[in-house]
Amino acid sequence: MKAIKIFAITGSTRKNSSNFKILKHISAHIKPNFEVEIFEDLDRIPHFNPDLDTENPPEEIRLFRNKIMEVDGIIICTPEYVFSLPGSLKNALEWCVSTTIFSNKKVGLITASASGEMGHEQLLLIMKTLEAKFDDNTQLLIQGIRGKIDAEGKIINEETEVALQNFINNFENQFL
């Protein structure tokens, strides 16, 4: 069986963030024929500049876009900062607006934060604008994440564990 390649993007630039831990949890609990690569280098993406978004964008952008094009699906797991998406994640997504690399790409979207409602709403809107393919079953808002995951990345809240497993199952089902 052919491996299904997934590019997982953590919206936090903090090392070992709750969002990174969730992506590690997903990669450990997804079916064996899924290969998950976690991208943690949002801080290396240059600031979006439309003047540079031409035939020869910066190398980091070419690599980022190529990774998105080459995989079968994307999972984004992000916190909410000041009632919005983290600037580094929004910046990376802005580099994709002039392309069609997200068009009909199967995505899973998770916002895991203290509240997260407004950041999640913005993530959904941006991904709809980029024509990514997702539905209510492949997006998830996890509020109060710090009390639901321990320092080692173990989910310690049963409701969150069930919600994440349902998310994983629904994400996998897109590829069947």
Secondary structure as a PSIPRED ss2 file (coil, helix, strand):
# PSIPRED VFORMAT (PSIPRED V4.0)

   1 M C   1.000  0.000  0.000
   2 K C   1.000  0.000  0.000
   3 A C   1.000  0.000  0.000
   4 I E   0.000  0.000  1.000
   5 K E   0.000  0.000  1.000
   6 I E   0.000  0.000  1.000
   7 F E   0.000  0.000  1.000
   8 A E   0.000  0.000  1.000
   9 I E   0.000  0.000  1.000
  10 T E   0.000  0.000  1.000
  11 G C   1.000  0.000  0.000
  12 S C   1.000  0.000  0.000
  13 T C   1.000  0.000  0.000
  14 R C   1.000  0.000  0.000
  15 K C   1.000  0.000  0.000
  16 N C   1.000  0.000  0.000
  17 S C   1.000  0.000  0.000
  18 S H   0.000  1.000  0.000
  19 N H   0.000  1.000  0.000
  20 F H   0.000  1.000  0.000
  21 K H   0.000  1.000  0.000
  22 I H   0.000  1.000  0.000
  23 L H   0.000  1.000  0.000
  24 K H   0.000  1.000  0.000
  25 H H   0.000  1.000  0.000
  26 I H   0.000  1.000  0.000
  27 S H   0.000  1.000  0.000
  28 A H   0.000  1.000  0.000
  29 H H   0.000  1.000  0.000
  30 I C   1.000  0.000  0.000
  31 K C   1.000  0.000  0.000
  32 P C   1.000  0.000  0.000
  33 N C   1.000  0.000  0.000
  34 F E   0.000  0.000  1.000
  35 E E   0.000  0.000  1.000
  36 V E   0.000  0.000  1.000
  37 E E   0.000  0.000  1.000
  38 I E   0.000  0.000  1.000
  39 F E   0.000  0.000  1.000
  40 E C   1.000  0.000  0.000
  41 D C   1.000  0.000  0.000
  42 L H   0.000  1.000  0.000
  43 D H   0.000  1.000  0.000
  44 R H   0.000  1.000  0.000
  45 I C   1.000  0.000  0.000
  46 P C   1.000  0.000  0.000
  47 H C   1.000  0.000  0.000
  48 F C   1.000  0.000  0.000
  49 N C   1.000  0.000  0.000
  50 P H   0.000  1.000  0.000
  51 D H   0.000  1.000  0.000
  52 L H   0.000  1.000  0.000
  53 D C   1.000  0.000  0.000
  54 T C   1.000  0.000  0.000
  55 E C   1.000  0.000  0.000
  56 N C   1.000  0.000  0.000
  57 P C   1.000  0.000  0.000
  58 P C   1.000  0.000  0.000
  59 E H   0.000  1.000  0.000
  60 E H   0.000  1.000  0.000
  61 I H   0.000  1.000  0.000
  62 R H   0.000  1.000  0.000
  63 L H   0.000  1.000  0.000
  64 F H   0.000  1.000  0.000
  65 R H   0.000  1.000  0.000
  66 N H   0.000  1.000  0.000
  67 K H   0.000  1.000  0.000
  68 I H   0.000  1.000  0.000
  69 M H   0.000  1.000  0.000
  70 E H   0.000  1.000  0.000
  71 V C   1.000  0.000  0.000
  72 D C   1.000  0.000  0.000
  73 G E   0.000  0.000  1.000
  74 I E   0.000  0.000  1.000
  75 I E   0.000  0.000  1.000
  76 I E   0.000  0.000  1.000
  77 C E   0.000  0.000  1.000
  78 T E   0.000  0.000  1.000
  79 P C   1.000  0.000  0.000
  80 E C   1.000  0.000  0.000
  81 Y E   0.000  0.000  1.000
  82 V C   1.000  0.000  0.000
  83 F C   1.000  0.000  0.000
  84 S E   0.000  0.000  1.000
  85 L C   1.000  0.000  0.000
  86 P C   1.000  0.000  0.000
  87 G H   0.000  1.000  0.000
  88 S H   0.000  1.000  0.000
  89 L H   0.000  1.000  0.000
  90 K H   0.000  1.000  0.000
  91 N H   0.000  1.000  0.000
  92 A H   0.000  1.000  0.000
  93 L H   0.000  1.000  0.000
  94 E H   0.000  1.000  0.000
  95 W C   1.000  0.000  0.000
  96 C C   1.000  0.000  0.000
  97 V C   1.000  0.000  0.000
  98 S C   1.000  0.000  0.000
  99 T C   1.000  0.000  0.000
 100 T C   1.000  0.000  0.000
 101 I C   1.000  0.000  0.000
 102 F C   1.000  0.000  0.000
 103 S C   1.000  0.000  0.000
 104 N C   1.000  0.000  0.000
 105 K C   1.000  0.000  0.000
 106 K E   0.000  0.000  1.000
 107 V E   0.000  0.000  1.000
 108 G E   0.000  0.000  1.000
 109 L E   0.000  0.000  1.000
 110 I E   0.000  0.000  1.000
 111 T E   0.000  0.000  1.000
 112 A E   0.000  0.000  1.000
 113 S E   0.000  0.000  1.000
 114 A C   1.000  0.000  0.000
 115 S C   1.000  0.000  0.000
 116 G C   1.000  0.000  0.000
 117 E H   0.000  1.000  0.000
 118 M H   0.000  1.000  0.000
 119 G H   0.000  1.000  0.000
 120 H H   0.000  1.000  0.000
 121 E H   0.000  1.000  0.000
 122 Q H   0.000  1.000  0.000
 123 L H   0.000  1.000  0.000
 124 L H   0.000  1.000  0.000
 125 L H   0.000  1.000  0.000
 126 I H   0.000  1.000  0.000
 127 M H   0.000  1.000  0.000
 128 K H   0.000  1.000  0.000
 129 T H   0.000  1.000  0.000
 130 L C   1.000  0.000  0.000
 131 E C   1.000  0.000  0.000
 132 A C   1.000  0.000  0.000
 133 K E   0.000  0.000  1.000
 134 F C   1.000  0.000  0.000
 135 D C   1.000  0.000  0.000
 136 D H   0.000  1.000  0.000
 137 N H   0.000  1.000  0.000
 138 T H   0.000  1.000  0.000
 139 Q E   0.000  0.000  1.000
 140 L E   0.000  0.000  1.000
 141 L E   0.000  0.000  1.000
 142 I E   0.000  0.000  1.000
 143 Q E   0.000  0.000  1.000
 144 G C   1.000  0.000  0.000
 145 I H   0.000  1.000  0.000
 146 R H   0.000  1.000  0.000
 147 G H   0.000  1.000  0.000
 148 K C   1.000  0.000  0.000
 149 I E   0.000  0.000  1.000
 150 D C   1.000  0.000  0.000
 151 A C   1.000  0.000  0.000
 152 E C   1.000  0.000  0.000
 153 G C   1.000  0.000  0.000
 154 K C   1.000  0.000  0.000
 155 I E   0.000  0.000  1.000
 156 I C   1.000  0.000  0.000
 157 N C   1.000  0.000  0.000
 158 E H   0.000  1.000  0.000
 159 E H   0.000  1.000  0.000
 160 T H   0.000  1.000  0.000
 161 E H   0.000  1.000  0.000
 162 V H   0.000  1.000  0.000
 163 A H   0.000  1.000  0.000
 164 L H   0.000  1.000  0.000
 165 Q H   0.000  1.000  0.000
 166 N H   0.000  1.000  0.000
 167 F H   0.000  1.000  0.000
 168 I H   0.000  1.000  0.000
 169 N H   0.000  1.000  0.000
 170 N H   0.000  1.000  0.000
 171 F H   0.000  1.000  0.000
 172 E H   0.000  1.000  0.000
 173 N H   0.000  1.000  0.000
 174 Q C   1.000  0.000  0.000
 175 F C   1.000  0.000  0.000
 176 L C   1.000  0.000  0.000
